[in-house]
């Protein structure tokens, strides 16, 4: 979680860190001993035929994913 927080701070992204349940893939990985963190976008009208995600939110999420990779990647000396 430390590195996720670091990536979030790098992009000045607000977020909520919460322990979750449900069907997110990360929960299934954790259940089977594989450490994982799930990242959720801002969905609207969840689980309906009208569910949608804003493009700006998708872009921010991809930038966050890249920031996490950057934080996690070994640094060359």
Secondary structure as UniProt FT lines:
FT   HELIX           2..10
FT   TURN            11..12
FT   TURN            22..23
FT   HELIX           25..31
FT   TURN            32..33
FT   STRAND          43..44
FT   TURN            46..47
FT   TURN            49..50
FT   STRAND          52..53
FT   HELIX           55..72
//
